């Protein structure tokens, strides 16, 4: 690990090896994390800056990853906006009351991140102090669509029925909601950079649920605004979503420096469509981390082959680390990528 490898790759500069980090690199697959979770709920971990900093550092200590990602959750901003948030074991996040009408949207508060999410900003400062410039820290937020979908559905969804119903049936309420989330998210990301985050990632995990025309009309303008606000801070900005191959060009046009690619599309084809003027991040299938070593090795080689040794590849998964992943495989992949790409 060298301090600049990841940040240089974001800017498509030459690096001594391909940088590696893993989305959801802190979490239940790590014994150190499970030990802390015995004492704290997920929300308590987020709310206690020392605990959040500790979890952020766990994968940095355990593996030679080239970036740390702040331990927090994309759903935290819904609380200062006025919704309640709980995590129900086995069911995932639960938000109430779901936003369904223009009146519901009007009640949501556009909060100041220093007041509403000061504990996240404090965790950023603590992590930066502990990392001493050795590993860069990534801050993040949920993108307007993915956040809106949780706020409208009240939790995870298979068909995004209520979200799409508002988008098409009450476009005025939809636009008011997206505008409010856009404002809050832009300010939140800027505050994270100000507190010390050295790169910012916008997670639009479920945007791939939309058609290209719906993405272009109802989502793209808002993501573009958030990315613009994030870019103004001067740090590199990463934009991630899954299932974007049908609107990859629109997704690129939202304006991030680094485009996250999931495993469904070959990285060579994705990068060609995105254009070599942008950096790309991805795209090992997370389930491959659970394969026997020979198959895992082959899958990692395949991703690197498709990246073609170009400047601006950040090795990552196509989505987050899954719960049953052996931590040793995460370490092995990190070492292989560094070894095989060293120059
Ligand atoms: O990547 C990291 O290591 C940083 C931490 C991080 C978390 N959530 C911690 C967390 C990040 C970047 C997120 C982002 C996030 N949260 C996303 C976008 C990324 C993605 O995976 O698509 C989404 C959709 C969420 C919402 C969310 N939070 C879900 C669906 C869940 C799972 C609920 C469950 O019961 O499994 C969470 C909880 C959560 N956030 C966990 C972690 C480590 C699991 C926590 C636990 O139970 O200990």
Boltz pocket constraint, residues with backbone or C-beta under 6 A from the ligand:
constraints:
  - pocket:
      binder: B
      contacts: [[A, 22], [A, 23], [A, 24], [A, 25], [A, 26], [A, 27], [A, 28], [A, 37], [A, 42], [A, 69], [A, 70], [A, 71], [A, 72], [A, 73], [A, 74], [A, 75], [A, 87], [A, 88], [A, 89], [A, 90], [A, 91], [A, 92], [A, 93], [A, 140], [A, 156], [A, 203], [A, 205], [A, 320]]
      max_distance: 6.0
